[in-house]
């Protein structure tokens, strides 16, 4: 169980390489001392569930800071891995249905002649979005978190081993749809990008302030729908800046292409400034 948010008690994490269609199944448990126990169907080492739960329920629950500290240590290792290979890693976060996958596929198709983009796709179940990414020709690994509501640094580490992105490239991490927990977990990315659709409320930045405070960029998507919606773009921007004065904001439509040039310039600028 993730002691920070309470998800993934006896959860199963599955990492699927769509190139080989081979899946690695891992049952993970976080013990009260912060130790993450993983037993995989691909490994010989197995820990009985009864033993794990005995340790979880019969000892004192560890502090949230300890859990995050262990994640942050792994994230620092991921960050060094990216830096050593000159790879730009971006963590894309949003609520479900905000348009992360649509924006991502459009970005890959528009920039594939300039950049090599690989993807780590996070969802609780299915490989539906990873299949859409694969259609662009991009390398993609699917991570299914089971009952987990976010990706963590350990999952990214295991995913990278299968993804094996090339040197001097970009890795886009599409996190599980959730405006709460993904903001808490450093994955080793260079920047966090929160995606907010105009089909949501303009007050999302002040309703979920930690997500927008933790993010370097906010992308307002589906702006082609604005004529049909009661969404105050300026008020949304004001709320976002109120929470995070340094946040960069782009307004885009992945359908019409409006505003995408500014988003692309930011991505390529991050590569230059690494």
C-alpha positions as CSV (number, residue, x, y, z in Angstrom):
1,X,0.0,0.0,0.0
2,X,1.1,3.5,-0.7
3,X,1.2,5.1,2.8
4,X,1.1,8.5,1.3
5,X,-2.3,8.2,-0.4
6,X,-3.5,4.8,0.6
7,X,-3.7,3.3,-2.9
8,X,-2.3,0.0,-4.2
9,X,-2.9,-2.2,-1.2
10,X,-1.8,-5.6,-2.5
11,X,-1.8,-3.9,-6.0
12,X,-0.4,-5.4,-9.1
13,X,1.8,-3.3,-11.5
14,X,2.1,-4.5,-15.0
15,X,4.7,-3.2,-17.5
16,X,4.0,-4.1,-21.1
17,X,6.4,-3.7,-24.0
18,X,4.1,-3.3,-27.0
19,X,7.0,-4.2,-29.4
20,X,7.2,-7.7,-27.9
21,X,3.8,-7.9,-26.2
22,X,5.5,-9.3,-23.2
23,X,4.2,-8.2,-19.8
24,X,6.0,-8.1,-16.5
25,X,3.6,-8.5,-13.6
26,X,4.7,-7.2,-10.2
27,X,2.9,-7.2,-6.9
28,X,4.1,-4.4,-4.8
29,X,3.7,-3.6,-1.1
30,X,5.1,-0.7,0.8
31,X,5.9,-1.7,4.4
32,X,5.5,0.8,7.3
33,X,9.3,1.4,7.4
34,X,9.1,2.6,3.8
35,X,10.5,-0.6,2.2
36,X,8.9,-1.5,-1.1
37,X,8.6,-5.2,-1.6
38,X,8.0,-6.4,-5.1
39,X,7.5,-9.9,-6.2
40,X,7.3,-10.7,-9.9
41,X,6.0,-13.6,-11.8
42,X,9.3,-13.3,-13.7
43,X,11.4,-13.8,-10.6
44,X,12.1,-16.7,-8.4
45,X,11.7,-14.7,-5.2
46,X,8.1,-14.7,-3.7
47,X,6.9,-13.3,-0.4
48,X,3.6,-14.7,1.0
49,X,0.9,-12.1,1.1
50,X,0.1,-13.1,4.7
51,X,3.6,-12.3,5.8
52,X,3.5,-8.9,4.1
53,X,0.2,-8.0,5.6
54,X,1.3,-9.1,9.0
55,X,4.2,-6.6,8.7
56,X,1.9,-3.9,7.5
57,X,-0.8,-4.2,10.1
58,X,1.3,-5.2,13.2
59,X,3.8,-2.4,13.2
60,X,3.7,1.4,13.3
61,X,2.8,3.3,10.1
62,X,5.8,5.2,8.9
63,X,5.7,8.9,8.2
64,X,4.7,10.2,4.8
65,X,8.0,12.1,4.5
66,X,9.9,8.8,4.7
67,X,8.0,7.3,1.8
68,X,8.5,10.4,-0.3
69,X,12.2,10.5,0.6
70,X,12.7,7.0,-0.7
71,X,10.8,7.9,-3.9
72,X,12.9,11.0,-4.2
73,X,16.1,9.0,-4.0
74,X,15.0,6.8,-6.9
75,X,13.8,9.9,-8.8
76,X,17.3,11.5,-8.4
77,X,18.8,8.3,-9.9
78,X,16.3,8.5,-12.8
79,X,17.3,12.2,-13.3
80,X,20.9,11.2,-13.5
81,X,20.1,8.5,-16.0
82,X,18.3,11.0,-18.2
83,X,21.0,13.6,-17.9
84,X,23.8,11.1,-18.7
85,X,22.0,10.3,-22.0
86,X,20.9,13.8,-22.8
87,X,17.2,12.9,-22.6
88,X,14.5,15.4,-21.9
89,X,11.8,13.8,-19.7
90,X,8.5,15.5,-19.2
91,X,5.7,14.4,-16.8
92,X,2.3,15.0,-18.3
93,X,-0.5,15.1,-15.7
94,X,-4.2,15.9,-15.8
95,X,-7.6,14.7,-14.7
96,X,-9.1,11.8,-16.8
97,X,-10.4,12.9,-20.2
98,X,-8.5,16.2,-20.4
99,X,-6.9,15.3,-23.7
100,X,-3.3,14.1,-22.7
101,X,-3.2,11.3,-25.2
102,X,-4.7,13.4,-28.1
103,X,-2.2,16.2,-27.4
104,X,0.6,13.7,-27.1
105,X,-0.1,11.9,-30.4
106,X,-0.5,15.2,-32.2
107,X,2.9,16.4,-30.7
108,X,4.7,13.2,-31.8
109,X,3.3,13.3,-35.3
110,X,4.1,17.0,-35.7
111,X,7.7,16.8,-34.3
112,X,8.7,13.3,-35.4
113,X,10.9,14.7,-38.2
114,X,12.8,16.9,-35.6
115,X,12.8,14.8,-32.4
116,X,12.9,11.2,-31.3
117,X,10.1,10.9,-28.8
118,X,9.5,7.8,-26.7
119,X,6.5,7.4,-24.3
120,X,5.8,5.8,-20.9
121,X,2.1,5.4,-20.7
122,X,0.4,5.2,-17.3
123,X,-3.1,3.9,-16.6
124,X,-4.7,1.7,-14.1
125,X,-5.9,-0.8,-16.7
126,X,-5.8,-1.5,-20.5
127,X,-3.2,-0.6,-23.1
128,X,-5.7,1.5,-25.1
129,X,-3.7,4.7,-25.0
130,X,-0.4,3.0,-25.6
131,X,-1.8,1.4,-28.8
132,X,-2.7,4.9,-30.0
133,X,0.8,6.1,-29.3
134,X,2.3,3.1,-31.1
135,X,0.4,4.0,-34.2
136,X,2.5,7.2,-34.5
137,X,5.6,5.0,-34.8
138,X,6.9,6.1,-31.4
139,X,8.4,3.6,-28.9
140,X,6.0,3.1,-26.0
141,X,5.8,1.1,-22.8
142,X,2.5,0.7,-20.9
143,X,2.5,0.7,-17.1
144,X,-0.7,-0.5,-15.6
145,X,-0.9,0.5,-11.9
146,X,-3.8,-1.7,-10.9
147,X,-5.4,0.1,-8.0
148,X,-2.6,2.6,-7.9
149,X,-3.6,6.2,-8.7
150,X,-0.2,7.5,-9.8
151,X,3.2,6.5,-11.3
152,X,6.2,6.6,-9.0
153,X,10.0,6.7,-9.6
154,X,10.4,2.9,-9.2
155,X,7.9,2.3,-12.0
156,X,9.7,4.7,-14.2
157,X,13.0,3.0,-13.5
158,X,11.6,-0.4,-14.5
159,X,9.8,1.1,-17.5
160,X,13.0,2.7,-18.8
161,X,14.8,-0.6,-18.8
162,X,12.3,-1.9,-21.3
163,X,11.8,1.3,-23.2
164,X,15.5,1.9,-23.7
165,X,15.1,5.4,-25.3
166,X,17.9,6.5,-27.6
167,X,20.5,9.1,-26.6
168,X,19.6,12.8,-27.3
169,X,15.9,12.2,-27.3
170,X,12.6,13.0,-25.5
171,X,10.7,10.8,-23.1
172,X,7.1,11.8,-22.5
173,X,5.6,10.3,-19.3
174,X,1.8,10.2,-19.4
175,X,0.8,9.9,-15.8
176,X,-2.4,8.3,-14.5
177,X,-5.4,10.7,-14.8
178,X,-5.6,12.3,-11.3
179,X,-5.1,15.9,-10.1
180,X,-3.9,15.0,-6.6
181,X,-1.4,12.2,-6.1
182,X,0.8,12.5,-9.3
183,X,1.9,16.0,-8.1
184,X,3.4,14.5,-5.0
185,X,5.8,12.0,-6.7
186,X,9.0,13.1,-8.4
187,X,9.7,10.7,-11.2
188,X,13.1,12.2,-12.2
189,X,11.5,14.4,-14.9
190,X,12.9,17.8,-16.0
191,X,9.5,19.4,-15.9
192,X,5.9,18.7,-14.8
193,X,3.2,19.7,-17.3
194,X,-0.4,19.9,-16.1
195,X,-3.1,19.7,-18.8
196,X,-6.5,21.4,-18.2
197,X,-9.4,21.0,-20.6
198,X,-11.9,23.8,-21.2
199,X,-14.6,21.1,-20.6
200,X,-13.5,21.3,-16.9
201,X,-14.0,24.2,-14.5
202,X,-11.8,27.3,-14.7
203,X,-11.4,27.0,-10.9
204,X,-9.4,23.8,-11.1
205,X,-6.1,25.6,-10.2
206,X,-7.4,26.8,-6.8
207,X,-9.4,23.6,-6.2
208,X,-6.3,21.4,-6.7
209,X,-3.5,24.0,-5.9
210,X,-0.7,21.5,-5.2
211,X,-0.9,20.1,-8.7
212,X,-0.6,23.6,-10.3
213,X,1.9,24.8,-7.8
214,X,4.1,21.8,-8.6
215,X,3.9,22.2,-12.3
216,X,6.2,24.2,-14.6
217,X,3.6,24.5,-17.4
218,X,-0.2,24.5,-17.7
219,X,-1.7,23.7,-21.1
220,X,-5.3,24.7,-21.6
221,X,-6.6,22.2,-24.1
222,X,-9.7,21.9,-26.4
223,X,-9.9,25.6,-27.0
224,X,-11.8,24.9,-30.2
225,X,-14.8,24.1,-28.0
226,X,-14.8,27.5,-26.2
227,X,-17.7,28.9,-28.3
228,X,-19.9,26.1,-27.0
229,X,-18.9,26.3,-23.3
230,X,-19.1,28.6,-20.3
231,X,-15.4,28.6,-19.5
232,X,-13.6,31.8,-18.5
233,X,-10.1,31.4,-19.9
234,X,-8.8,34.6,-18.3
235,X,-10.2,33.7,-14.9
236,X,-8.5,30.2,-15.2
237,X,-5.2,31.9,-16.0
238,X,-5.6,34.3,-13.0
239,X,-6.2,31.4,-10.7
240,X,-3.2,29.5,-12.0
241,X,-0.9,32.5,-11.6
242,X,-2.4,33.1,-8.1
243,X,-1.3,29.6,-7.1
244,X,2.0,29.6,-9.1
245,X,3.3,33.0,-10.3
246,X,6.1,31.3,-12.3
247,X,3.9,28.8,-14.3
248,X,4.0,29.1,-18.1
249,X,0.7,28.8,-19.9
250,X,-0.2,27.7,-23.3
251,X,-3.7,27.5,-24.9
252,X,-4.0,24.9,-27.6
253,X,-6.3,22.7,-29.7
254,X,-4.8,19.3,-30.7
255,X,-7.7,19.1,-33.3
256,X,-7.2,22.4,-35.1
257,X,-3.5,22.9,-34.3
258,X,-4.2,26.3,-32.7
259,X,-1.5,27.4,-30.2
260,X,0.6,24.3,-30.7
261,X,3.6,26.2,-32.1
262,X,4.2,27.8,-28.7
263,X,4.1,24.5,-27.0
264,X,6.5,23.0,-29.5
265,X,8.9,26.0,-29.1
266,X,8.9,25.4,-25.4
267,X,9.7,21.7,-25.8
268,X,12.5,22.3,-28.2
269,X,13.8,25.1,-26.0
270,X,14.0,22.8,-23.0
271,X,16.2,20.5,-25.1
272,X,18.6,23.3,-26.0
273,X,18.8,24.5,-22.4
274,X,19.4,21.1,-20.8
